[in-house]
């Protein structure tokens, strides 16, 4: 009934615990499709120690996580796709609770669970004012949720009807950053997310995100900006208001963090797309930043936050 898709690239430290969390699920009617994206470490040797008829291994040349996920989805035999990254893990009842949610909401196509970020010294549960009460399940509007905080979906807490991927263009090959956010936006046009508010998914974070690790390639930025523009034209007026709160904030912060590293042509291409989307004070700040000869404004912003 469920195809579990795991993209794998050089995760020898984590893949065993990821597989154990899948194979130990209380709901056992699934296939596990592992897509080896050209790993060069000992990940494949670790995989060979697992013996289970539900495991299907596909090896491809290194092509990026979008191609790996797409390869797994295309190979899937079942109508539901559950995604899990190869350094994350599930609670034993993740799939069981997802299936229970489909029975409660039989007309829905996107299901997600509560998730936690696991750091070396602590674990942070995803929280949001729009989430259902602890242990409950509820339909949520993706665009309303992101107007306030992080998305309720990530690449390790979600189960999606396979046909919905096909009708929305799959993950975009070559997109290295925010390829998952790009996908969720497209999937959630005209679709709610059924959210099971239980701690069922655990997302590994080696360290907190920092500006130095946040480089956003201009080509990826432009791909995402085009998605933002397209999605904004397809959603309702109420959703557009919610969406505006998200993209104004996201685009401006991403631009401040990265535009110093863009050459003149790259900066112009990002700016031209961004100004079509942004509004109000955010657009005015964007235009001011573009006009300033001094481009290291992110360093100033960090200093002001201290």
Helices and strands as residue ranges (DSSP letters): E 2-8, H 15-23, E 30-37, H 43-47, E 55-60, H 65-75, E 80-83, E 89-90, H 94-104, E 110-118, E 123-125, E 137-140, H 142-146, E 158-161, H 162-167, H 179-187, E 193-204, G 211-213, H 218-232, H 237-258, G 259-261, H 264-277, H 280-291, H 297-305
